[in-house]
Structures are given as C-alpha cells and as structure tokens.
Amino acid sequence: MKTGKVYAVTGDGADETETEIGDYDQFSQYMLVVSSTNVKFYTEDLSTLRATHTTNIPTDDLTLKVSIKNQTADNRILKCDGISLMRLRVK
C-alpha cells in the first residue's frame, strides 16, 4: 500500500491557503463545512477537525477536487467512492 499526504486547500480565485491534514491511507473519509467566514476540514470519524481556513474563502461556486500527483516512477491509483453535498439547516 502506497501512502502520501492529504492537503486542505481553499482559494478565492487569486490566492490559495493550503494545510497538510494528514497521511493518505487505504480508506479515508473527509468532510468540509463551508460558511461565509471559514471552511472546516474534518477527517477519520468526520468529527476530527484537522484545519480551519479563514482566508481565501471562495465567494462563488464551491468546487470539490480530488487529485493525485505522481512524483515517482511507480503507478498511482486514486479511487473515490462518492461525494455527497448537503446543506446544514440553521434554526
């Protein structure tokens, strides 16, 4: 099993904020909670907060990107079982 680094990235079209949030392992789950003032990145059990970005928050459409970069001669495989979006309701 190959491993690598996982990064949380936010960008507003001009600049980006990037934070390393852990090592990629065989099976991982991630959750993003986006508000007008911050983006929170959760991993593992979806309750472990790994990063909070308060700069370079997108003000337009939210774009989710899953990518892999191969910096060696080895083959790399990235599988994404699914992405779901939900709106949190505030009373």
N, CA, C and O atoms as CSV, one atom per row, in Angstrom:
chain,resi,resn,atom,element,x,y,z
A,1,MET,N,N,0.841,-1.179,0.000
A,1,MET,CA,C,0.000,0.000,0.000
A,1,MET,C,C,0.879,1.233,0.000
A,1,MET,O,O,1.750,1.390,0.856
A,2,LYS,N,N,0.650,2.088,-0.947
A,2,LYS,CA,C,1.370,3.355,-1.045
A,2,LYS,C,C,0.656,4.406,-0.209
A,2,LYS,O,O,-0.569,4.384,-0.083
A,3,THR,N,N,1.418,5.314,0.355
A,3,THR,CA,C,0.827,6.393,1.135
A,3,THR,C,C,1.326,7.724,0.608
A,3,THR,O,O,2.291,7.782,-0.154
A,4,GLY,N,N,0.675,8.771,1.012
A,4,GLY,CA,C,1.062,10.116,0.618
A,4,GLY,C,C,0.439,11.114,1.567
A,4,GLY,O,O,-0.109,10.732,2.602
A,5,LYS,N,N,0.515,12.354,1.235
A,5,LYS,CA,C,-0.011,13.435,2.079
A,5,LYS,C,C,-1.356,13.914,1.548
A,5,LYS,O,O,-1.611,13.877,0.344
A,6,VAL,N,N,-2.208,14.363,2.458
A,6,VAL,CA,C,-3.504,14.928,2.112
A,6,VAL,C,C,-3.480,16.397,2.526
A,6,VAL,O,O,-3.029,16.735,3.620
A,7,TYR,N,N,-3.967,17.264,1.642
A,7,TYR,CA,C,-3.961,18.701,1.896
A,7,TYR,C,C,-5.369,19.262,1.834
A,7,TYR,O,O,-6.176,18.849,1.001
A,8,ALA,N,N,-5.660,20.200,2.714
A,8,ALA,CA,C,-6.879,21.001,2.650
A,8,ALA,C,C,-6.497,22.299,1.945
A,8,ALA,O,O,-5.537,22.964,2.333
A,9,VAL,N,N,-7.254,22.654,0.907
A,9,VAL,CA,C,-6.921,23.845,0.116
A,9,VAL,C,C,-8.194,24.667,-0.103
A,9,VAL,O,O,-9.233,24.132,-0.490
A,10,THR,N,N,-8.094,25.959,0.147
A,10,THR,CA,C,-9.156,26.885,-0.222
A,10,THR,C,C,-8.544,27.952,-1.118
A,10,THR,O,O,-7.374,28.308,-0.979
A,11,GLY,N,N,-9.362,28.455,-2.041
A,11,GLY,CA,C,-8.887,29.501,-2.935
A,11,GLY,C,C,-10.019,30.419,-3.331
A,11,GLY,O,O,-11.159,29.985,-3.499
A,12,ASP,N,N,-9.695,31.696,-3.480
A,12,ASP,CA,C,-10.707,32.685,-3.852
A,12,ASP,C,C,-10.554,33.160,-5.290
A,12,ASP,O,O,-11.157,34.159,-5.685
A,13,GLY,N,N,-9.754,32.453,-6.068
A,13,GLY,CA,C,-9.528,32.841,-7.451
A,13,GLY,C,C,-8.247,33.616,-7.643
A,13,GLY,O,O,-7.715,33.671,-8.752
A,14,ALA,N,N,-7.743,34.214,-6.583
A,14,ALA,CA,C,-6.492,34.976,-6.653
A,14,ALA,C,C,-5.397,34.313,-5.830
A,14,ALA,O,O,-4.248,34.245,-6.265
A,15,ASP,N,N,-5.744,33.825,-4.647
A,15,ASP,CA,C,-4.768,33.220,-3.743
A,15,ASP,C,C,-5.318,31.920,-3.188
A,15,ASP,O,O,-6.519,31.659,-3.251
A,16,GLU,N,N,-4.412,31.099,-2.636
A,16,GLU,CA,C,-4.806,29.837,-2.022
A,16,GLU,C,C,-4.227,29.715,-0.618
A,16,GLU,O,O,-3.163,30.257,-0.319
A,17,THR,N,N,-4.944,28.999,0.233
A,17,THR,CA,C,-4.450,28.600,1.543
A,17,THR,C,C,-4.376,27.080,1.529
A,17,THR,O,O,-5.334,26.412,1.142
A,18,GLU,N,N,-3.239,26.535,1.949
A,18,GLU,CA,C,-3.027,25.091,1.911
A,18,GLU,C,C,-2.523,24.625,3.269
A,18,GLU,O,O,-1.609,25.223,3.837
A,19,THR,N,N,-3.122,23.551,3.792
A,19,THR,CA,C,-2.722,22.972,5.066
A,19,THR,C,C,-2.628,21.462,4.919
A,19,THR,O,O,-3.563,20.829,4.428
A,20,GLU,N,N,-1.518,20.880,5.335
A,20,GLU,CA,C,-1.408,19.425,5.347
A,20,GLU,C,C,-2.272,18.894,6.485
A,20,GLU,O,O,-2.127,19.320,7.631
A,21,ILE,N,N,-3.175,17.961,6.167
A,21,ILE,CA,C,-4.098,17.464,7.192
A,21,ILE,C,C,-3.881,15.997,7.525
A,21,ILE,O,O,-4.667,15.418,8.274
A,22,GLY,N,N,-2.846,15.389,6.993
A,22,GLY,CA,C,-2.562,14.013,7.379
A,22,GLY,C,C,-1.985,13.190,6.259
A,22,GLY,O,O,-1.678,13.688,5.176
A,23,ASP,N,N,-1.847,11.922,6.552
A,23,ASP,CA,C,-1.334,10.954,5.585
A,23,ASP,C,C,-2.490,10.215,4.944
A,23,ASP,O,O,-3.452,9.837,5.614
A,24,TYR,N,N,-2.387,10.015,3.646
A,24,TYR,CA,C,-3.375,9.205,2.940
A,24,TYR,C,C,-3.120,7.753,3.285
A,24,TYR,O,O,-1.977,7.296,3.271
A,25,ASP,N,N,-4.169,7.036,3.592
A,25,ASP,CA,C,-4.071,5.605,3.842
A,25,ASP,C,C,-5.083,4.925,2.940
A,25,ASP,O,O,-5.689,5.570,2.084
A,26,GLN,N,N,-5.264,3.650,3.122
A,26,GLN,CA,C,-6.107,2.899,2.208
A,26,GLN,C,C,-7.542,3.421,2.172
A,26,GLN,O,O,-8.097,3.622,1.092
A,27,PHE,N,N,-8.143,3.641,3.329
A,27,PHE,CA,C,-9.525,4.104,3.384
A,27,PHE,C,C,-9.600,5.361,4.245
A,27,PHE,O,O,-9.124,5.372,5.380
A,28,SER,N,N,-10.193,6.410,3.706
A,28,SER,CA,C,-10.314,7.663,4.440
A,28,SER,C,C,-11.644,8.313,4.112
A,28,SER,O,O,-12.195,8.123,3.028
A,29,GLN,N,N,-12.152,9.084,5.064
A,29,GLN,CA,C,-13.347,9.876,4.855
A,29,GLN,C,C,-13.012,11.319,5.183
A,29,GLN,O,O,-12.226,11.596,6.088
A,30,TYR,N,N,-13.617,12.237,4.438
A,30,TYR,CA,C,-13.368,13.652,4.643
A,30,TYR,C,C,-14.696,14.401,4.614
A,30,TYR,O,O,-15.626,14.012,3.907
A,31,MET,N,N,-14.771,15.475,5.388
A,31,MET,CA,C,-15.953,16.325,5.384
A,31,MET,C,C,-15.502,17.785,5.424
A,31,MET,O,O,-14.598,18.145,6.177
A,32,LEU,N,N,-16.140,18.614,4.609
A,32,LEU,CA,C,-15.894,20.052,4.607
A,32,LEU,C,C,-17.174,20.742,5.061
A,32,LEU,O,O,-18.266,20.423,4.590
A,33,VAL,N,N,-17.027,21.690,5.979
A,33,VAL,CA,C,-18.148,22.523,6.391
A,33,VAL,C,C,-17.788,23.944,5.990
A,33,VAL,O,O,-16.823,24.519,6.493
A,34,VAL,N,N,-18.574,24.501,5.077
A,34,VAL,CA,C,-18.260,25.796,4.481
A,34,VAL,C,C,-19.256,26.841,4.961
A,34,VAL,O,O,-20.469,26.637,4.897
A,35,SER,N,N,-18.732,27.959,5.443
A,35,SER,CA,C,-19.578,29.103,5.784
A,35,SER,C,C,-19.023,30.322,5.062
A,35,SER,O,O,-18.043,30.216,4.324
A,36,SER,N,N,-19.629,31.453,5.265
A,36,SER,CA,C,-19.141,32.664,4.593
A,36,SER,C,C,-17.836,33.168,5.200
A,36,SER,O,O,-17.158,33.995,4.592
A,37,THR,N,N,-17.471,32.682,6.395
A,37,THR,CA,C,-16.264,33.183,7.061
A,37,THR,C,C,-15.160,32.142,7.232
A,37,THR,O,O,-14.020,32.498,7.529
A,38,ASN,N,N,-15.487,30.844,7.046
A,38,ASN,CA,C,-14.439,29.837,7.198
A,38,ASN,C,C,-14.820,28.535,6.508
A,38,ASN,O,O,-15.976,28.312,6.145
A,39,VAL,N,N,-13.820,27.687,6.339
A,39,VAL,CA,C,-14.022,26.328,5.847
A,39,VAL,C,C,-13.332,25.409,6.838
A,39,VAL,O,O,-12.151,25.589,7.136
A,40,LYS,N,N,-14.061,24.420,7.351
A,40,LYS,CA,C,-13.508,23.464,8.309
A,40,LYS,C,C,-13.362,22.115,7.615
A,40,LYS,O,O,-14.263,21.662,6.909
A,41,PHE,N,N,-12.212,21.486,7.829
A,41,PHE,CA,C,-11.890,20.210,7.209
A,41,PHE,C,C,-11.810,19.130,8.290
A,41,PHE,O,O,-11.017,19.232,9.226
A,42,TYR,N,N,-12.637,18.102,8.150
A,42,TYR,CA,C,-12.691,17.005,9.109
A,42,TYR,C,C,-12.217,15.709,8.431
A,42,TYR,O,O,-12.366,15.537,7.221
A,43,THR,N,N,-11.642,14.802,9.239
A,43,THR,CA,C,-11.201,13.508,8.719
A,43,THR,C,C,-11.621,12.395,9.662
A,43,THR,O,O,-12.287,12.620,10.673
A,44,GLU,N,N,-11.211,11.187,9.298
A,44,GLU,CA,C,-11.473,9.957,10.049
A,44,GLU,C,C,-12.942,9.757,10.345
A,44,GLU,O,O,-13.709,9.400,9.451
A,45,ASP,N,N,-13.347,9.979,11.580
A,45,ASP,CA,C,-14.722,9.726,12.004
A,45,ASP,C,C,-15.652,10.894,11.671
A,45,ASP,O,O,-16.787,10.944,12.145
A,46,LEU,N,N,-15.174,11.817,10.868
A,46,LEU,CA,C,-15.895,13.022,10.448
A,46,LEU,C,C,-16.198,13.958,11.607
A,46,LEU,O,O,-17.035,14.851,11.483
A,47,SER,N,N,-15.521,13.758,12.735
A,47,SER,CA,C,-15.643,14.697,13.844
A,47,SER,C,C,-14.275,15.188,14.309
A,47,SER,O,O,-14.182,15.970,15.255
A,48,THR,N,N,-13.208,14.726,13.642
A,48,THR,CA,C,-11.858,15.159,13.975
A,48,THR,C,C,-11.508,16.360,13.103
A,48,THR,O,O,-11.244,16.208,11.910
A,49,LEU,N,N,-11.506,17.556,13.697
A,49,LEU,CA,C,-11.194,18.778,12.955
A,49,LEU,C,C,-9.695,18.836,12.691
A,49,LEU,O,O,-8.899,18.808,13.630
A,50,ARG,N,N,-9.303,18.915,11.424
A,50,ARG,CA,C,-7.890,18.939,11.046
A,50,ARG,C,C,-7.410,20.329,10.643
A,50,ARG,O,O,-6.231,20.644,10.801
A,51,ALA,N,N,-8.307,21.163,10.126
A,51,ALA,CA,C,-7.895,22.512,9.699
A,51,ALA,C,C,-9.112,23.411,9.613
A,51,ALA,O,O,-10.216,22.962,9.305
A,52,THR,N,N,-8.893,24.681,9.887
A,52,THR,CA,C,-9.902,25.712,9.683
A,52,THR,C,C,-9.252,26.829,8.882
A,52,THR,O,O,-8.279,27.433,9.333
A,53,HIS,N,N,-9.780,27.105,7.710
A,53,HIS,CA,C,-9.272,28.203,6.877
A,53,HIS,C,C,-10.203,29.394,7.008
A,53,HIS,O,O,-11.420,29.273,6.863
A,54,THR,N,N,-9.614,30.540,7.282
A,54,THR,CA,C,-10.394,31.777,7.396
A,54,THR,C,C,-9.996,32.798,6.337
A,54,THR,O,O,-10.548,33.897,6.293
A,55,THR,N,N,-9.051,32.440,5.493
A,55,THR,CA,C,-8.633,33.317,4.395
A,55,THR,C,C,-8.818,32.585,3.079
A,55,THR,O,O,-8.832,31.355,3.033
A,56,ASN,N,N,-8.959,33.353,2.012
A,56,ASN,CA,C,-9.117,32.818,0.660
A,56,ASN,C,C,-10.331,31.895,0.556
A,56,ASN,O,O,-10.269,30.825,-0.051
A,57,ILE,N,N,-11.429,32.331,1.158
A,57,ILE,CA,C,-12.677,31.576,1.116
A,57,ILE,C,C,-13.383,31.889,-0.205
A,57,ILE,O,O,-13.556,33.058,-0.549
A,58,PRO,N,N,-13.790,30.858,-0.944
A,58,PRO,CA,C,-14.469,31.139,-2.216
A,58,PRO,C,C,-15.807,31.837,-1.987
A,58,PRO,O,O,-16.552,31.477,-1.076
A,59,THR,N,N,-16.104,32.827,-2.809
A,59,THR,CA,C,-17.369,33.543,-2.707
A,59,THR,C,C,-18.311,33.156,-3.838
A,59,THR,O,O,-19.460,33.598,-3.868
A,60,ASP,N,N,-17.841,32.343,-4.758
A,60,ASP,CA,C,-18.639,31.891,-5.893
A,60,ASP,C,C,-18.963,30.420,-5.689
A,60,ASP,O,O,-19.075,29.971,-4.548
A,61,ASP,N,N,-19.112,29.678,-6.743
A,61,ASP,CA,C,-19.414,28.261,-6.664
A,61,ASP,C,C,-18.339,27.505,-5.891
A,61,ASP,O,O,-17.151,27.813,-5.988
A,62,LEU,N,N,-18.779,26.509,-5.122
A,62,LEU,CA,C,-17.860,25.625,-4.421
A,62,LEU,C,C,-17.427,24.529,-5.384
A,62,LEU,O,O,-18.271,23.843,-5.958
A,63,THR,N,N,-16.129,24.358,-5.567
A,63,THR,CA,C,-15.590,23.331,-6.427
A,63,THR,C,C,-14.840,22.321,-5.574
A,63,THR,O,O,-13.942,22.688,-4.816
A,64,LEU,N,N,-15.206,21.055,-5.694
A,64,LEU,CA,C,-14.506,19.988,-4.989
A,64,LEU,C,C,-13.564,19.312,-5.970
A,64,LEU,O,O,-13.947,19.012,-7.101
A,65,LYS,N,N,-12.338,19.074,-5.540
A,65,LYS,CA,C,-11.347,18.460,-6.419
A,65,LYS,C,C,-10.651,17.328,-5.676
A,65,LYS,O,O,-10.172,17.505,-4.556
A,66,VAL,N,N,-10.604,16.183,-6.303
A,66,VAL,CA,C,-9.864,15.037,-5.790
A,66,VAL,C,C,-8.809,14.744,-6.840
A,66,VAL,O,O,-9.142,14.454,-7.989
A,67,SER,N,N,-7.535,14.816,-6.460
A,67,SER,CA,C,-6.487,14.613,-7.459
A,67,SER,C,C,-5.313,13.868,-6.851
A,67,SER,O,O,-5.198,13.725,-5.634
A,68,ILE,N,N,-4.447,13.398,-7.737
A,68,ILE,CA,C,-3.254,12.662,-7.328
A,68,ILE,C,C,-2.094,13.143,-8.189
A,68,ILE,O,O,-2.265,13.429,-9.373
A,69,LYS,N,N,-0.922,13.229,-7.590
A,69,LYS,CA,C,0.268,13.648,-8.314
A,69,LYS,C,C,1.326,12.571,-8.146
A,69,LYS,O,O,1.661,12.192,-7.023
A,70,ASN,N,N,1.846,12.086,-9.243
A,70,ASN,CA,C,2.844,11.028,-9.225
A,70,ASN,C,C,4.223,11.638,-9.372
A,70,ASN,O,O,4.569,12.163,-10.431
A,71,GLN,N,N,5.016,11.569,-8.299
A,71,GLN,CA,C,6.366,12.127,-8.333
A,71,GLN,C,C,7.436,11.048,-8.397
A,71,GLN,O,O,8.622,11.335,-8.234
A,72,THR,N,N,7.018,9.806,-8.634
A,72,THR,CA,C,7.960,8.699,-8.761
A,72,THR,C,C,7.595,7.891,-9.991
A,72,THR,O,O,6.624,8.197,-10.683
A,73,ALA,N,N,8.375,6.863,-10.256
A,73,ALA,CA,C,8.117,6.007,-11.406
A,73,ALA,C,C,7.029,4.978,-11.117
A,73,ALA,O,O,6.586,4.279,-12.029
A,74,ASP,N,N,6.593,4.875,-9.868
A,74,ASP,CA,C,5.555,3.906,-9.503
A,74,ASP,C,C,4.199,4.333,-10.053
A,74,ASP,O,O,3.944,5.520,-10.254
A,75,ASN,N,N,3.333,3.350,-10.294
A,75,ASN,CA,C,1.954,3.655,-10.671
A,75,ASN,C,C,1.198,4.139,-9.448
A,75,ASN,O,O,1.450,3.676,-8.336
A,76,ARG,N,N,0.276,5.063,-9.644
A,76,ARG,CA,C,-0.559,5.580,-8.563
A,76,ARG,C,C,-2.022,5.404,-8.968
A,76,ARG,O,O,-2.398,5.661,-10.112
A,77,ILE,N,N,-2.826,4.970,-8.030
A,77,ILE,CA,C,-4.249,4.790,-8.272
A,77,ILE,C,C,-5.016,5.569,-7.215
A,77,ILE,O,O,-4.728,5.461,-6.023
A,78,LEU,N,N,-5.983,6.345,-7.650
A,78,LEU,CA,C,-6.844,7.091,-6.743
A,78,LEU,C,C,-8.277,6.693,-7.048
A,78,LEU,O,O,-8.749,6.869,-8.171
A,79,LYS,N,N,-8.969,6.160,-6.056
A,79,LYS,CA,C,-10.369,5.789,-6.217
A,79,LYS,C,C,-11.206,6.637,-5.269
A,79,LYS,O,O,-10.866,6.802,-4.097
A,80,CYS,N,N,-12.286,7.162,-5.781
A,80,CYS,CA,C,-13.216,7.959,-4.973
A,80,CYS,C,C,-14.577,7.269,-5.054
A,80,CYS,O,O,-15.197,7.216,-6.116
A,81,ASP,N,N,-15.030,6.745,-3.919
A,81,ASP,CA,C,-16.291,6.013,-3.905
A,81,ASP,C,C,-17.504,6.920,-4.028
A,81,ASP,O,O,-18.564,6.479,-4.474
A,82,GLY,N,N,-17.365,8.167,-3.642
A,82,GLY,CA,C,-18.510,9.049,-3.776
A,82,GLY,C,C,-18.300,10.390,-3.112
A,82,GLY,O,O,-17.468,10.542,-2.218
A,83,ILE,N,N,-19.065,11.350,-3.565
A,83,ILE,CA,C,-19.074,12.687,-2.982
A,83,ILE,C,C,-20.534,13.072,-2.808
A,83,ILE,O,O,-21.337,12.933,-3.730
A,84,SER,N,N,-20.867,13.554,-1.627
A,84,SER,CA,C,-22.246,13.997,-1.410
A,84,SER,C,C,-22.223,15.404,-0.849
A,84,SER,O,O,-21.291,15.790,-0.144
A,85,LEU,N,N,-23.245,16.157,-1.163
A,85,LEU,CA,C,-23.387,17.530,-0.688
A,85,LEU,C,C,-24.702,17.649,0.074
A,85,LEU,O,O,-25.727,17.104,-0.335
A,86,MET,N,N,-24.651,18.370,1.185
A,86,MET,CA,C,-25.886,18.648,1.915
A,86,MET,C,C,-25.798,20.054,2.490
A,86,MET,O,O,-24.711,20.564,2.763
A,87,ARG,N,N,-26.923,20.650,2.663
A,87,ARG,CA,C,-26.988,21.982,3.248
A,87,ARG,C,C,-27.382,21.845,4.710
A,87,ARG,O,O,-28.385,21.209,5.035
A,88,LEU,N,N,-26.590,22.443,5.588
A,88,LEU,CA,C,-26.905,22.430,7.005
A,88,LEU,C,C,-27.980,23.467,7.274
A,88,LEU,O,O,-27.841,24.623,6.874
A,89,ARG,N,N,-29.030,23.074,7.933
A,89,ARG,CA,C,-30.126,23.977,8.243
A,89,ARG,C,C,-29.896,24.617,9.615
A,89,ARG,O,O,-29.584,23.926,10.585
A,90,VAL,N,N,-30.050,25.921,9.687
A,90,VAL,CA,C,-29.899,26.648,10.927
A,90,VAL,C,C,-31.266,27.188,11.334
A,90,VAL,O,O,-31.967,27.798,10.526
A,91,LYS,N,N,-31.637,26.963,12.581
A,91,LYS,CA,C,-32.947,27.441,13.051
A,91,LYS,C,C,-32.833,28.855,13.564
A,91,LYS,O,O,-33.826,29.434,14.003
